Amino acid sequence: MKSLVFAANWKMNQAPADAEAFMRTFTAQYAKQQDRRVLFFPPAVSLHVCMAAVRTRSDLECGVQNIHWEDKGAFTGETSASLARGAGARHALIGHSERRHVFGETDAETNKKVAAAVRAGITPMLCVGEKLEEREAGKTLDVCLRQLRAGFEGIDAAHVASAMVAYEPVWAIGTGKTATPADAAEVHAALRAELVRMVGERGGAVPILYGGSVNRSNVEALIAVEDVDGVLVGGASLDAEQWLAIVRS
Ligand SMILES: O=C[C@H](O)COP(=O)(O)O
């Protein structure tokens, strides 16, 4: 049985009171399952609430949705990896498609953020994915592999091997359009092969999650795909009952 990661990215939703109610419902109803970890990426202002809720649970962990690449300094509005680590975060999303395509984050910036996460002892979850026009132009694998290589450039093999990757086709995020299991299989296999090329056998154990309109109806078909080691879920992770159904898949 493969080991799975279910990650909830709440994006810019769930104020502390909402997060507290969600976590109360979730932790009361979800019993640890040996084959899976559940990760929460709340907005930074609600991280402390989620941290408090998972304190006694080894199967539940929290992270942040973004970090800055500098460790500290005059960067108003930013959160460094070390600040996030100090607040208890164990993971950071890096290069999420909204960071890349809404905020103009570049491959070089994702690389600096991965390095900052590693310095701070946070696990980076590097997100990659193609836009619709790139898919239609047959560039899906080129784009995803470029983003993967660039994000991990200069990062030592041990830290690449202990990172996570998420494949999120941009055209499938928040649109209700999901990649088919065959679409996901092709990209995940290519990412896996590249990770193995980069770090050897250990690349075979790097979790590669799929994200993009995942819900309780399509999750089982996606996690059944070889090299899909879990899911990164936005909209469907905002409702505790729906999230419970997904993580129990
Ligand atoms: O990080 C999550 C992804 O952006 C997917 O979001 P979604 O499940 O709302 O499509």
The ligand as a Gaussian input file, in Angstrom:
#p B3LYP/6-31G(d) Opt

LIG

0 1
 O       -3.603000      24.410000      -4.019000
 C       -4.646000      23.974000      -4.495000
 C       -4.908000      24.108000      -5.900000
 O       -4.692000      25.396000      -6.350000
 C       -6.201000      23.518000      -6.345000
 O       -7.271000      24.356000      -6.030000
 P       -8.768000      23.803000      -6.318000
 O       -8.840000      22.485000      -5.625000
 O       -9.662000      24.842000      -5.747000
 O       -8.866000      23.654000      -7.805000

